[in-house]
């Protein structure tokens, strides 16, 4: 195994901070409460910083390090079916799609949450319904993300959770 520094401190803080804030807002904080609102603002700020970091950050944090092409996605599926273990230093193509999916969902949740607190959209039913629907969609995606991490960690023999804690990925080679 070769140890490679992949995830910088900001990416790791963003990942675990986002997970904590989203889950607290989803399951713990009251929907109408100040804690829910402030956690949402903080989460939105983290997402915006992550987008900036995805453009100017460290090598593996940049979006161009894990932007999957259609060919990459097809090859990854082929590798899954053929049990071909091709390690990825950054995200694999399906993991990358989930990253973008979750970032978009978090942006939409944040924007609809901000809209709900504005004079223009205060009490507008479709905004609250969209906010709740997207949050429910995101929690399902979080479950799929966790399942994918477990599956890929077992399949590839690379402890992805440990990599997101330490920043180091142990790559076969």
C-alpha positions in Angstrom: 0.0 0.0 0.0 1.1 3.5 -0.8 0.0 6.3 1.4 -1.0 9.5 -0.5 -2.1 12.8 1.0 -5.4 13.4 -0.7 -7.8 15.4 1.5 -6.6 18.7 2.9 -7.8 20.0 6.3 -10.5 22.3 4.7 -12.1 19.4 2.7 -12.2 17.2 5.8 -13.6 20.0 8.0 -16.1 20.8 5.3 -17.2 17.2 5.0 -17.7 16.4 8.7 -19.0 19.9 9.4 -21.6 19.6 6.6 -22.6 16.1 7.8 -23.0 17.3 11.4 -24.9 20.5 10.5 -27.2 18.8 8.0 -28.1 15.9 10.2 -28.7 18.2 13.2 -30.9 20.4 11.1 -32.8 17.4 9.7 -33.2 15.4 12.9 -32.6 17.5 16.0 -33.3 21.3 15.6 -36.8 22.5 15.4 -37.8 23.6 11.9 -38.9 27.0 13.1 -36.2 27.6 15.6 -33.2 29.9 15.6 -30.8 26.9 15.9 -32.2 25.5 12.6 -31.9 28.8 10.9 -28.4 29.6 12.0 -27.1 26.1 11.3 -28.6 26.5 7.8 -26.8 29.8 7.3 -23.5 28.2 8.5 -24.1 25.2 6.2 -24.8 27.4 3.2 -21.6 29.4 4.0 -19.6 26.1 4.1 -21.0 25.0 0.8 -20.1 28.4 -0.8 -16.6 28.1 0.6 -16.3 24.5 -0.7 -17.3 25.7 -4.2 -14.6 28.3 -4.0 -12.1 25.7 -2.8 -13.2 23.4 -5.6 -12.0 26.1 -8.0 -8.8 27.3 -6.3 -8.0 24.7 -3.7 -5.5 21.9 -3.4 -4.9 19.4 -6.2 -7.5 16.7 -5.1 -10.0 19.2 -3.8 -10.4 20.9 -7.1 -13.5 19.9 -9.1 -11.4 19.3 -12.2 -9.6 16.5 -10.3 -12.8 14.5 -10.1 -15.0 15.8 -12.9 -16.4 12.5 -14.4 -16.9 12.2 -18.2 -19.5 9.9 -19.6 -16.6 7.6 -20.6 -15.3 7.6 -17.0 -18.7 6.6 -15.7 -19.1 3.8 -18.2 -15.6 2.5 -17.4 -16.4 2.6 -13.7 -19.6 0.6 -14.1 -17.7 -1.9 -16.3 -15.1 -2.2 -13.6 -17.8 -2.8 -11.0 -19.3 -5.6 -13.1 -15.9 -7.1 -13.9 -14.6 -6.7 -10.3 -11.8 -4.6 -11.7 -10.1 -2.6 -8.9 -9.0 0.7 -10.4 -8.1 3.0 -7.5 -8.9 6.7 -7.7 -6.9 9.2 -5.8 -9.8 11.6 -5.6 -13.4 10.6 -6.0 -14.4 7.7 -8.3 -16.9 8.8 -11.0 -20.0 7.7 -9.0 -18.6 9.4 -5.9 -18.0 12.5 -7.9 -21.6 12.5 -9.1 -22.8 12.2 -5.5 -20.6 15.1 -4.5 -22.1 17.4 -7.1 -25.6 16.0 -6.4 -25.3 16.8 -2.7 -23.8 20.2 -3.3 -26.7 21.1 -5.6 -29.2 19.8 -3.1 -27.6 21.7 -0.2 -27.7 24.9 -2.3 -31.4 24.4 -3.1 -32.2 23.6 0.5 -30.4 26.8 1.6 -31.9 29.0 -1.0 -35.5 27.8 -0.2 -34.8 28.2 3.5 -33.6 31.8 3.0 -36.7 32.4 0.8 -39.0 31.2 3.6 -37.6 33.8 5.9 -38.0 36.7 3.4 -41.0 39.0 3.3 -41.7 38.0 -0.3 -42.0 34.3 0.3 -43.1 34.2 4.0 -45.9 31.7 4.3 -45.8 30.7 0.6 -46.6 26.9 0.7 -44.6 25.8 -2.4 -41.4 27.2 -1.0 -41.8 25.3 2.3 -42.8 22.2 0.4 -39.8 22.5 -1.9 -37.5 23.0 1.1 -38.8 19.8 2.8 -38.9 17.8 -0.4 -35.3 18.6 -1.2 -34.2 18.0 2.4 -35.9 14.5 2.3 -34.2 13.8 -1.1 -30.9 14.8 0.4 -31.2 12.5 3.4 -31.9 9.6 1.0 -28.8 10.6 -0.9 -26.8 10.7 2.3 -27.9 7.2 3.0 -26.8 6.2 -0.5 -23.5 8.0 0.0 -22.8 6.1 3.2 -23.7 2.8 1.5 -21.5 3.6 -1.4 -18.5 4.5 0.9 -19.0 1.2 2.7 -19.3 -0.8 -0.5 -16.3 0.9 -2.2 -14.2 0.6 0.9 -14.8 -3.1 1.1 -14.4 -3.6 -2.7 -11.2 -1.6 -3.1 -9.7 -2.4 0.3 -9.2 1.4 0.8 -10.6 2.7 4.1 -12.4 5.8 2.7 -13.7 6.9 6.1 -10.2 6.8 7.6 -9.0 8.8 4.6 -11.6 11.5 5.2 -10.4 11.7 8.9 -6.7 11.6 8.3 -6.4 13.0 4.8 -4.3 10.0 3.8 -5.5 7.4 1.3 -3.7 4.0 1.3 -3.7 3.0 -2.4 -2.7 -0.5 -3.5 0.4 -0.4 -5.5 
